[in-house]
C-alpha cells in the first residue's frame, strides 16, 4: 500500500499536476483502494484545516512581506556599500562583498529566490561594470542567494519546526554558524577565481574611491538602519523576548518605518501592492504545508515511519552512514522538488529514524535545509537559476554550469556540517 501511495504521488507530479494536488490525491489513495481505511475524505479535510490552525505559521507570510518591503526599500544597496568600502579594494573584495550582502539580506528575507532577486538586480550590474564576467557574476549571486534559506530567519526552518515540533528558535540559532561557514567557503573560491583570472584593478579602485569620497562614517550612517534589521529580528528571538511570529511582525513594522520615513524609498500607497506580493508568494506554500501534514498523517496510519525506522535499524547501524545516505538522496530530490515541499513531506518521515541513531533534531534539520539549498542552484529546476538568469539575459543551464565550482565549495562546507554536529548545536543548545 505504501509503495502504491508513493508511486501515485510520483506519477501525478511528473504528469505536471501541482505538488499540492499530487499529495492530496495520494493521501486519498488508500481510502480509494479500501473504503474502511481511516484516512477518508473527512479525515483528510480535518487534517488540512488543523494544519493551518497555527500561530507559528503566520511567521512565514510576515517574513515574506518584510523581505518584499526591504527589497523595494533599497536595503540591499545600503548593505553592499558598507561591505564594499571596507573590503572592496582587496583581491576578490567586491565578489566577497556581494556574498556578505547575500548573507545579511538572507537574515532579512528568509528566502533564497528573494535574496537572488534583491541582491542580483543591484550587484550584478556593478560586478559587470567593474570588469567581472557576467555569467560568473550571476552564478555567484545565485549560489550565495541560497544562504537566504540557511541563515535565520529562514522560511524552510519555520516549515521544519512546524512539521516536526522542533523549536524554531533553536533552528534559527543553529543555522548561524553553518551559514557563515558556507559563505566563507564561497569566498575562498571567489578569491581563487579572481587570483587565477585577474581583476580590473583600475575600475575597482575608481569605484572604491567614489565610496571613500563619501567617507566611512557617511556610508555606515546610511547603512546603519539596514544593518540593524537582522540584529533586531534575531536578537529579539535569541534573547527570548519574542517568539518567531512576534519577531516577524516586528520586522514588518521596522521595514515599513525604515523605508517610509528614513530612506523614503517607498510611499504609503505601495504597501498594499507589497502585501499582495507576499500573499501570492505564501498562498502556494501554505497549501503545500497543509496538504503535506495530511499526507504525513496518511503515511503514519500506514505505519511508514515505523517500517522505515525498522529497515534502517536493521540495515544501517552508523549515524554517519545514514546521514550520508540522506544527504545523497536530498541532493538528488532537490534537483526536482522545491525545498519547501521537500521539507514538509520528508522531515516528519525521516526524523524519527535520525533520532533513533542519535542525531539531534536541530542538527538533522540544518543538514536537510543545507542540502535543499544546493537544490536551488542545481539544474534542471534550480529556482535561483531561473531568477538570476534573466538578469544577464542567459539561459538557466548556462548559469548552472558556471555555478558548479561554487556548488562544490558549498558541498565541502556541507560535509563539515554533517560530520561536526557542534557547528549546528553550539549556539542552539
N, C-alpha and C positions, 0 to 999 in steps of 0.2 A: 504493500500500500504506500509506504514512504517513497519508494522508487517511482511509483506512478505519479505521486504529487510533484516530485522534483522534475520529472520528465515533462509533465503538463506545463509547469512554470517555464522551463527552458524553451519548449516548443512555442508557446504563446509569445514569449519575449522575442525570439528570433523571427516570428511572423510579423513583428512590428507593433504589437499592442503595447500601450503604455505599461510600465512596470507595475503600477498600482492595480491595473486591470488584471494583469497576469497573475499577480499574487492573490487577488480577490477570488478569481475563478479557481485557482489552485487550492485555496483554502476550502472551497466547497466540493472539491473532487471526491474526498472520502464519503461525504454525505450523498453525493450523486450515485456513488457505487453501492452504498449501503445506507438506506434511509433510517436505520437505527443508530447510526453514528451520532455522537453528541454534538459535533460541530455542524449544526443545521443553520439555515439562513438567519434565524433569530439569534442564535449564539454568536454568529459572525457579526451581525449588526450591533449587538450589545458590546462586542469587543471593539468595534470601530468607535463607538461613542465613548466608552470608558477610556480608551487610549488618549482621546483628546481632552478629557476632563482632568487637566494637569496645569497647575500654575507654572511649573518649571518650563513647560513647553512654550510659554509666552516669551521666554528669553530669546528664542530663535528669531521671530519676526522683529523684535525690538533691536537686536544687534544688526539685523539686515537693514532696518530703517536708519540706524545710527551710521552704518557704513555708507549708505546711499547719500546721506546728508554731508558726511565728511568728504566723500569723493567730489561732490559738486562744490563744496566749500573750499577747494584748493588746498586741503590739508597735506596731500602728498608732496606738493611743490615746496611747502614750508619745511617739511621734514627733510627732503632731499637737499635743500640749500644748507641746512645745518650740518649734515654729514659731509657734504661736498667741500665746504670751506675748511674743514679740519683734515680730511684725508684725500681730497680731490687731486692734489698735486703729486702724490706718491704713485709708484707703479701700480697700475690697476686700481687706483684710488676711486675713479669715477664708477667703474663697474661694482666695486665693493660698496660704494655709497648707495648704489641702486639696490643691492642686496639688503643692506641695513634698512633702507627705506621700506622695502617689502616686509622686513621683519617687524618694524614698528607699525606699519599700516595694517598688517595682519592682526596686531593687537587692538585694532580699532574695528575692522570689518568682520573678522572671524570666517572669511570666505576666500578660497583660492582664486576663483574667477574674478571676484570683485577686486582683489588685490592686483591681479594682472591688468584689469581694465583701468583702474585708477592710477596705478604707477606707470603702466605702459604708455598711456596716452601722453603723459608728461615726460617720462625719462627716455623712451626710445628715440624721439626726435633729437634730444640733447646728445645722446650717445652717437647717433649717426652724424650729427653736425660736428662733433669732436673727432671724427675720423674712424669710429668703430664700425665694423661690418654690420649691416642692418639685420642679417639673419642671426649673427652671433648675439646682437643686442636683444632681439626678440626672444631667442631661446633662453637667454639669461633671465629676462623678466618672467617668462613662462614658468621656468623651474623655480625661481625664487618666489614667485607668487604662490607656490604650493605651501610655503611657510604659513600662509594665512589660515590653513586648517590645522596646523600643529601648534603654533604659538597661541596662547589663550588671549581673548575668549574665542574658542573655536566652536563653530556650529556643530561639526561632527562629534565633538566631545560632549556637547549637550545631548545629542541624539544617543550616544553610547551610554551616558549616565541614565537617561530615561529608560532605555531598553533593558539595562542590566541592573539598575538600582545602585550603581556605583556613585559615590559622591562626585558631583560635577566640580565642586571647589577643589577637591583633590586631583581631579583630572587636569584642571587648569594649572595648578601649581606643578603637577608632574610634567606638563608639556614645555615648561620654560627652558630647562637645560637641553633636552633633545632639540628644541627649535634653534637655540643658539649654536649647538654643535653642528647641525646640518647647515646653517648659514655659514659657519666657519669653513666647512668642507667645500661649499660652493665658492667661497672667496679664495681658497687655495688654488682651485682650478682656474678661476678668473685671473689670478696673479700669474700662474704658469702660462696661460694663453697669451697674456699681454707681454710677458718676457720673451716668448717664442716669436710672436708675430709683430711686436713693436707697437708703439703708440705715437700719435701726432702730438709730441710734447709742446709744440708751439701753440696749437689750438687749445690744448688743455691748460697751459699756463695763462693764456689770454682769458679763458673762462674763469680761472681761479682769481685772476687779478680783478675781474669785474666784481666778484663776490667780496674781495678784500677791500675794494673801494667803499663798500657799504660798511665794512668793519665787522669784527667778531660779535661785538655787543649788539649791533643792529640786527644781524642775522639771527642771533639767539633770541633777541626780543621778539622778532616776528614769528620765530618757530616755537616759542615758549608754550603757547596755548595748544599747539599740535602735539608737542612732546608730553604735555601734562595729561592729555586724554587717556593714554593707556595706563598712566600712573593712577588716575582716579578710578578707572574701570577695574583694574586688577587689584589695586590697593584696598578698595572697599570690600572685595571678596576675600583677599588673603588675611585681612585683619579681622574678619568675622563681622564687620559692621553691616554688610548687606549679603543677601542671597544672590546667586547669578541673575535671577529675574529682576530683582530690585536694582542691581548694578546695570543691567541692560537698559532699564528705564532711565536711570541717571545718565547713561551715555547718550540717550536720545536728547534729553534736555540740554546736556552740555554741548552736543553737536549743534543744536539749534542756537544756543546762546553765542557760541564762538562764530558761527557762520553768519548770523544775522547782525550781531552788534559789535564784534571785534574785527573780523576780517571783512565783513559786509560783502560777502560774495554770493549771497542769495537774498531773495525777498520773501515776505510772508506768503505771497500767493503761490510760491513754488512748493510750499510744504505739502499741499495736497497731492501734487504730482509725485513727490518722493514717497509718500505713503502708499500710493497706488503701485509704485515700483516694488516696494517691499512686500506688499500683499501678493502681487503677481509672482514674485520670487518664492514666497513662502507657501503659497497655496498647494503647489505640486508636492513639495517636501512634507507638508502637513498631512496630505492624503497618504503619502508614502509611509510615514511613520505609523499612522493609524492602521493601514492595511497590514503593515509588517507585524504589528503586535497581534492582530487577529491570526495571521499566518503562523506566527510563533506559537500561539495557543493551540492551533490545529496540530502542529508538529509535536507539541507536548502531549496532547491526547494520544497521538500515535506512538509516543514514547521514543521519539527520535533522539532527543538529548541523552536519554539513558542508554540507548543502543550505541550511540556514538561514543559515549564515555566508556562503556564496556569494551568496545572494539579497541579504543586507544589504550585502555589499561592492560589489555592482553597482548597488544602488538607493539606498543611504544612504552618503554619504561623510563626514558630520559626526557626531561622537560625541554632540553635544548633541541633534541631531535624533533620533538613535537613543534616547537616554535619555528624551527627551520622549515618544516613541512607547511605550517600555517602561513609563514611569510611567502613561500613559493606560490602557494595557492592564491593568496591575496594579491600578489603582484600580477598574476595571470587574470584573476577576476577583475582587478582594477582597470585592465585594458578595455574591458567591455561594459562594465557597470559603474555608474557614478558612485562616489564614495558614500553619500548619504544613504541610499537604498542598501548598499552592501553592508554598512554598519548596522542598519536597522534589522536586516534579515539574519546576518551571520553571528553577530555578537552574542545574543542570548543562547544560541545553539553551541558555540564554541567555548564560551567562558566556563561552564561547569567542568569541562574536561581539562581546561587550563588550570583551574583551581585545584582539581584532583591531583595534578602533578606539581603543585606548589607554586604556581605562577600567580603573582599578586594581580588583582583585577585592574589596578591603575596601570601597572607595567604592561599588561596584556592589551589594554585599551590604547595606550600610546603606540604600541607596535602596530596594531591594526590600522590606526589612523595614519601613521607614517607610511605604511605600505600603500594605502589608498591615495595618499598624497602623491606618490610616484605615479599612480594611475592617471592623475590629472594631466600628466605630460607625456604619456606613452600612447602611441598610435594603437588602434585606429580611432578611438573615441576619446582621446585625452581632451577634456573640456578647455583647459588652459591654452592648448594649441589653437583651438577654434576661436578663442577670444583674442589671442595675440596675433595670429597670422594676418587678419585684415588690417592691422595697424601698420604692417610693412608691405601689404599687397602681395603676399606669398601664400603658397598652399600649406595647410597644416602639416602635411607629411614632410615638407621641406624643413620646417621649423623643428619637427620631431626628430629628424636625423641629426640636425645640428645640436640638439639638446642631449644627445646620448652621453657625451663626456660629463656634462653636468649631472645627468642621472646616475652615472657610475660613481661620482663623488658622493651623491646623495645616498647611494646604496652602501658605500663604505661606512658612512656615519650610521646608517640603519643597523649594520652588523654590530657596531659598538653598543647601540641602544638595546639590541636583542640580548647580547651576552653580558652586558653590565647593567643589571636591573637598578643599581643605585642611581644611575643617571636619571631615571624616571621617578624614583622613590625618595630621593634625598630631600626634596622640598615638600613632597606630598604627605609623608608620614613622619 
